[in-house]
């Protein structure tokens, strides 16, 4: 083959390659998901409820609170079968106290974006000196709703960083006679009180995620005035 023929053949090959390139790019773009499409969520086992039950701290007891977690989780496509609200109850009417930490399984727990918020119960509650020093991973940047959305924190309007727990920092029920659970989550009255935590870890000297201060009452307006909305932590127990 002459030099002229070789140059001509090379030119034809180059033209064919350039012509095919846009087609290949178009094929790749058609096969790829749209840039605005939401990526599939990994299986999650922890969230903050996007809404409360609307009756203040009257959740229908532990059963009603668990059912609320279950309903929201299933609406978000959770594969887990057993969801529990992170709530303690106090001994009353011949019934023993219930500790929130004893209801939620063993972990690890993962949020709606795939981040581990706690490896196990000990890590979640800072049971050892090292775990207490380092802390768990529950914060504004990890505590999302079942819809994979952030929760309104201190500084937002309205502020909804109070999360109902009725628990000590160790995740246990209070043993004194003061009501810390709005009559074990059955009262929506103006009086009474429930212990709350701050999911965003802000609020003066106490920035506990699960035991920061008592609410101003048990009704929905009283919870709102305290900086909350009757929201709950939900954990997959299985």
C-alpha positions in Angstrom: 0.0 0.0 0.0 1.3 3.5 -0.9 1.8 6.2 1.6 -1.1 8.1 0.1 -3.4 5.1 0.4 -2.3 4.5 4.0 -3.1 8.2 4.9 -6.5 7.9 3.2 -7.3 4.7 5.1 -6.2 6.3 8.5 -8.4 9.4 7.8 -11.4 7.2 7.1 -10.9 5.2 10.3 -10.5 8.4 12.3 -13.7 9.8 10.8 -15.6 6.7 11.7 -14.4 6.8 15.2 -15.4 10.4 15.7 -18.8 9.7 14.3 -19.3 6.8 16.6 -18.2 8.6 19.8 -21.4 10.8 20.2 -23.5 7.7 19.8 -21.6 5.9 22.6 -21.9 8.9 24.9 -25.7 9.1 24.2 -26.0 5.4 24.9 -24.2 5.8 28.3 -26.4 8.7 29.2 -29.5 6.8 28.4 -28.3 3.9 30.5 -27.4 6.1 33.5 -30.0 7.3 36.0 -31.0 11.0 35.7 -28.9 13.3 37.8 -31.9 14.5 39.7 -33.2 11.0 40.6 -32.9 10.1 44.3 -30.4 7.3 44.9 -31.8 4.2 46.6 -31.5 4.3 50.4 -29.6 1.6 52.1 -31.4 -0.5 54.7 -31.7 1.7 57.8 -32.3 0.9 61.4 -32.6 4.3 63.1 -34.5 7.4 62.5 -36.3 10.4 64.1 -40.0 10.4 63.4 -40.9 13.0 60.8 -44.1 13.8 62.8 -45.5 13.1 66.2 -49.0 11.7 67.0 -50.4 15.2 67.5 -51.6 14.5 71.0 -48.6 15.8 72.9 -47.0 13.1 75.1 -50.2 10.9 74.9 -48.7 8.2 72.6 -51.1 5.4 73.6 -48.4 4.0 75.9 -45.4 2.1 74.6 -47.6 0.1 72.2 -48.9 3.2 70.5 -45.4 4.7 70.2 -44.0 1.5 68.7 -46.9 1.3 66.3 -46.1 4.9 65.2 -42.5 3.9 64.5 -43.6 0.8 62.7 -46.0 2.7 60.5 -43.5 5.3 59.5 -40.7 2.8 58.8 -43.0 0.7 56.6 -44.1 3.7 54.7 -40.4 4.4 53.9 -39.8 0.9 52.7 -37.9 -0.5 55.7 -37.2 -4.2 55.5 -37.1 -4.6 59.3 -40.1 -6.1 61.0 -39.8 -4.9 64.5 -39.5 -1.2 65.3 -39.4 0.2 68.8 -39.7 3.7 70.2 -36.8 4.8 72.4 -38.9 5.3 75.5 -38.7 4.4 79.2 -41.7 4.0 81.5 -41.7 4.4 85.3 -43.0 1.8 87.9 -46.7 2.5 88.5 -50.0 0.7 89.3 -48.2 -2.5 90.2 -46.3 -2.5 86.9 -42.5 -2.5 86.8 -40.4 0.2 85.1 -39.2 -0.4 81.5 -35.8 0.9 80.3 -35.6 2.3 76.8 -32.2 0.6 76.3 -33.8 -2.8 76.9 -36.3 -2.4 74.1 -34.3 -1.6 71.0 -32.2 -4.7 70.3 -28.4 -4.9 70.3 -27.3 -2.8 67.2 -25.5 -1.8 65.2 -27.9 1.0 64.1 -27.6 2.7 60.7 -29.3 5.9 59.6 -31.2 6.5 56.3 -27.9 7.6 54.6 -25.9 4.5 55.6 -23.9 6.0 58.5 -23.6 4.0 61.7 -25.0 6.0 64.7 -24.0 3.5 67.3 -22.3 0.1 67.2 -24.1 -1.4 70.2 -25.9 -0.5 73.4 -22.7 0.3 75.2 -21.5 2.6 72.5 -25.0 4.3 72.3 -25.0 5.1 76.0 -21.3 5.6 76.7 -21.1 2.8 79.2 -17.3 2.7 79.3 -15.0 5.6 80.0 -13.7 5.6 76.4 -17.2 5.4 74.9 -18.4 8.2 77.2 -15.4 10.3 76.1 -15.8 9.7 72.4 -19.6 9.5 72.4 -22.0 7.9 69.9 -22.7 9.4 66.4 -26.2 10.8 67.1 -26.2 14.4 66.0 -27.9 16.9 63.6 -25.8 15.5 60.8 -26.9 11.9 61.3 -30.3 11.9 63.0 -32.6 12.1 59.9 -36.3 11.2 59.6 -37.6 8.0 57.9 -37.9 10.2 54.8 -34.2 10.9 54.9 -34.8 14.5 55.7 -33.1 16.6 58.4 -35.1 17.5 61.6 -35.5 21.2 62.6 -32.8 22.0 65.1 -32.1 24.9 67.5 -32.1 28.1 65.4 -34.7 26.8 62.9 -38.3 28.0 63.0 -39.8 26.2 64.7 -37.2 24.5 66.8 -38.1 20.8 67.2 -34.9 19.4 68.8 -36.7 18.0 71.9 -37.1 14.3 71.4 -39.3 12.4 73.9 -37.4 9.7 75.9 -38.4 9.6 79.5 -34.9 8.3 80.2 -31.7 8.9 82.1 -28.5 9.3 80.2 -27.9 5.6 80.7 -31.2 4.8 78.9 -33.0 3.7 82.0 -36.2 4.7 83.7 -36.1 7.3 86.5 -36.6 5.8 89.9 -37.8 8.9 91.8 -41.5 9.7 92.3 -41.5 12.7 89.9 -43.4 12.0 86.7 -40.8 12.0 83.8 -43.0 10.2 81.3 -46.3 12.0 81.2 -48.0 9.1 83.0 -46.1 6.6 81.0 -47.0 8.2 77.7 -50.8 8.3 78.2 -51.2 12.0 79.2 -51.6 15.0 76.9 -52.6 17.4 79.8 -51.2 20.9 80.3 -49.5 19.8 83.5 -47.0 16.9 84.0 -43.7 16.5 82.4 -41.6 14.2 80.2 -37.8 14.0 80.0 -36.4 14.9 76.5 -33.1 14.7 74.7 -31.6 17.1 72.1 -30.9 15.3 68.8 -28.8 18.2 67.6 -26.6 18.1 70.8 -27.1 21.8 71.6 -28.6 23.5 74.6 -26.3 25.0 77.2 -24.2 22.8 79.4 -26.2 19.6 78.8 -26.1 18.4 75.2 -27.3 14.9 75.8 -29.1 13.2 72.9 -31.4 11.3 75.3 -31.7 13.2 78.6 -31.4 17.0 78.6 -34.4 18.5 80.5 -38.1 18.0 81.4 -40.8 19.4 79.1 -43.0 22.2 80.4 -46.1 20.0 80.2 -47.6 17.0 78.4 -49.9 18.7 75.8 -48.9 19.4 72.3 -48.7 23.2 72.9 -46.5 22.7 76.0 -44.2 20.4 74.0 -43.9 23.0 71.3 -43.2 25.7 73.9 -40.3 23.6 75.2 -38.7 23.3 71.8 -40.2 20.1 70.5 -43.1 18.6 68.5 -43.6 15.2 70.2 -41.0 13.5 68.0 -39.5 10.1 68.9 -36.3 8.1 68.2 -37.1 4.8 66.5 -34.7 1.8 66.4 -35.0 -1.5 64.6 -34.9 -4.2 67.3 -34.3 -7.2 65.0 
